[in-house]
Amino acid sequence: MARNAACAVIGLGNMGLEVARRLAADGPVVGFDLSGERRHLAEASTIATAGSLGAAVQDVGCVVLSLPTPAASRATVAMLAGLLPRGTMIIETSTVTPADIAEMAALCAPAGLRLVDAAIQSGVEIMARGDSVLLIGGAADDLMAAAPWLNALSRKQSVMGAQGAGAAAKVINNAVAHGVYVVLAEALAMARANGITTADFVTMMSGADAGLVRPLTHRIGERVASRNFAPGMPLDAARKDSVLALDVAQRDGIPLFAIQGAHTAYELACARGMGREDYAVLATLWDKWINPEAISPV
């Protein structure tokens, strides 16, 4: 489908409005939102709007969803299945789960609709610049058909796998962001209690060899990927450092939730006799928990 085919954007919230603006810079767009105020904001950006879902999707080649909840996305796709002609592309940019994508795909299949998940890994300002990374899942032929609209949305795209993989990647990314933020908040409280400024804490944590970065780039990206657990930093030593951090927090009266919980994994791994291997071996605990017979790489 050529990009000169009109595109409907369903959901004109903060992100949806930027999505509509990006697409409107490249071709015809009509937007729809249940809120008249949001439709008015879109119109102020010279984006045409419709007063109903049915009116919005007349004569379009693609429908882009940017909705606040998975339930809203599923309900919208159910309605679209009765409105759109066969072959129409639906691009789901909302934050949903792989199970939601599977349910939407089951709704699309009888109607002959195509579905791609393209989750947005950024905030609104980054989308406005066209620098958002799209985390994409879908069949190869569907990705090719969706390319004109995906390219209009962002020049940065990562195809994560089959249908649903983009949605999974976004949920995982957000889980890391929200979990790491709690770890950082706890660590910042410990830093302040020991006379370290917020600015110095941020500088320290931003370094390539810092505790925030190196566990990903070295431990996961190199050691876990190649299953190289020769120390390195032995798990016993990592456990000892974790104990010291707990001691500092206890001395300073700082409640810990994420850091305390993470320490449990080190205790379990040491109890399994992994203490002399590099602490990257910790990731293999999940192999054993998910499938005790599995020997394939993480």
N, C-alpha and C positions, 0 to 999 in steps of 0.2 A: 504494500500500500504506500503510495507516495505521500510525502509530508504535506503536500498541498491539500490533502484531505483534511477536513475540519477535525478538531479534537475537542472533546468535552472534558472539563475538569470538575469532578464531583467532590465538594468539600472545599470551602474557601476560607478556612481558618488561617492562622499566621503562616504555616508552611504551604497550605494549599494555594493561597493567594500568590506566593512567590513562584510556585510551580506553574500557575497559570500565566504569570508574567513572563517566565522563561519561555514557555511554549508559544505565547502570543508574539514574542519577538521573532519567531521563526515561521509562523503560519497562523491560519485562522483558529480561534479558540472561542468556545462558549462555556461559561461557568455556571454552576448551580450550587446553592447552599440553602438549607432550610431557613437561615437567618436573612431577613431582608437587609439588615445592616451590613452583613458581609457581602451581599450582592451589590449593595451601593458602593462599598469600598472597591470592589472589582471594577465597577463601571467608572469610578473615578480614575482608574488606571487604564481606561479605554478598552476594557475587556467586556465583550458582550456577555450578558447573562440571560438566563431563562427562568421562568417562574415555576417550573416543575421539572422533575427528572425526565419525564417523557419528552418535553419540549427541548431539553438540553441535548438529548442524544439523537435527535433527528438528523439524518444525513451526515453522520460523523464516521470517520474511519477508525477512531481510537477513543477510548474512555479511560481517563486517568483518575484513580481514586486517591483522595487524601483526607481520610476520615478519622475521627477521634478514638474509635474503639473497634475491636474485631467484630463485635456484634453489628455495628453500623455497616461495616464492609460486607459481611455475609448477607445482611438484609438487602443491601443495595445491589449486590450481584444477583440475588434471587429475582429482584425486580428487573434488572437489565436482561436477564435470560428471556424475559417475555417481551422485550422492547427492541432488541438489536437484531439486525440481519446476520445471517451466518457469515463467519469469517472476520467479524469485527474484533479488534484487539482491545483487551482490557489490561491496563498496567496498574498494578497495586503498589502504591508507594507508602501506604499506611503501615504503622507498626503492628504486625499481626504474627501469629505463630505458623509453623509449617502445617499444623493440623487445620488451621483456618484456610490456608491456601488449598489444601486437599479438598476441603468442603466446597470452596468456591469453584475449584476445577470440576468437581462432580456436578455442580449446577450449570457450568458452562458447556460441558461436553454434549448433552442432548441438544442444546441450542446451536452447536457448531461454533461457539465463541472461543477465541484464543486468549490465553491468560499468561502473563509474565509478572513475576514479583520483582520489584526494583526498589528496595528499601533505601532510604536516604540516610547516610551516615554523617549527619552534620546538623547544625542549627540553621535558622532562617537566613542569617546574614551571609553564610557561606553559600547557601543555595542561590541567593540573589546575585552573587558574583559568578555563578556557574562553576564553582570549585567543589561542590559536594561530590563525595564518592557514592556512586550508586552500587548497592550490593544486589546483584541480579541472580535470579534463578529462572530456569525455563528450558524448554526443548530448543535445539539448535535452530530449527526452522522458524519457531516463534520469535526467538531472539533476533533473527535476521529481519523478520517482518516488523518487529517493534523498533528496530534501530533508528529510523528517522526521528521518532519521538524521544527515545532515550538520548540520542545525540543532542537534541535540542535542549534537553534538561541539563545535561552535564557532559563535559569532555572527559571526566574521570569516572571510569566504570570498572568494576571487578565482577566477573562472572564467577559465582561461587559454586555453581553446580546445577543440578536439575531443578525442576519446579519445586519451590518451597525453600531452597537453599539460601536465597537472598533474605527471605524473612527470618530464617534461623540465624543467619549471620548478624542481622540487626539486633535481635533479641539477646544474642550472646554478647555482642559488643556493648549493649546497654547494661547487661548484668555486670560486666567487667567494670564499666565506668562507674556504676553506682556502688559496687562493692569496693573498688579501689578508693573511691572518695571517702568511705568510712575509714579505711586503713589510713589514708592521708590525714583525715581529721584527727584521728587518735594520735598519729605520729606528730602532727603539728602541736597538739596539746603537750606532748612529752617534750618537744623542742622548746616551746615557750617556757615551760616549767624549769628548764635548764639554761635559760638565758640566750637561746638562739632565736634570732629575729625571723619573722615570716619570710622576709626577702632572702635571707641566707638559707633558710630551709628550702625555698623554691629553687634557688640556684643549685644547691647540693643535689636535690632530687631530679633536676633536669639533665644532669650529666650523663654521658653515654655509658659510664660504668656504675651508675647509681642504682640503688635498690629498686627504683621504679622501672628502669629500662632494661638492665642486664638480665633479670630473670626471663624476660620475653625474648630478647635478641640472642642471648647466649644459651640459657638453659633450655628453653623451648625450641628456639629456631635452629640451634646447632646440636646440642646434646640429646634432647629427646627425639628430634627428627632422625638422628643417626643412631640412636640407642647407645650412645657413648657415655657410660656412667663411671668410667675410671676417674678417680679424684685427681685434680680439681679440689673442690671444697667438700670434704666428707659430710655426710648427713649428720654424723655425731657433732661436728663442729657447728653446723647450722642450727641444730637443736640447742646447743650450748648458748649460741648467740640469742636465740629466741627466749631462752630462760632469762638471760640478762635483761632483755627488753621488758619482760614481765616484771622482773625485780625493780627496774627503774620506775615503771608505771605504778607499782604497788607503793613504793617509797614516796612517790609524789602525789598519791591519792587520785590517780587518773583512771577512770573506768575504761576498760577495754572490752570490746565485743568482737570485732573482726580479727584483730591480732591474736586475742586469746583463743578464738576458735581455730585460727590457722595453726596455732601451736599444737593442737591435738593431732593433726596429721603427721607432724614430725615425731611425736611420741609413738604413734601407731607404726610408722615406718621403721623406727629404731627397734621396736618390739618384734618386728618381723625379721630382724637381722640384717637390715640394709645399711647399718651405720657407717661402714667403711667405704661405701660407694658414694659417688658425687651426689649432692642433694637433688640434682635433677631427677634421680631415680624415684623421687616422691610421686611423679606423675603416673608411674606404673601401678600405684595403688588402685587407681580408677579402672585400669585394665582388669585387675583381679576382682574388683567389686562388680563390674558390669558383666564380665565373662571369665570366670576362673580358669577356663581352659585356653583362653586366648594367648597367643604368643606373638601376634603381629604387632608392628610398631604402633605407637600412640598416634 
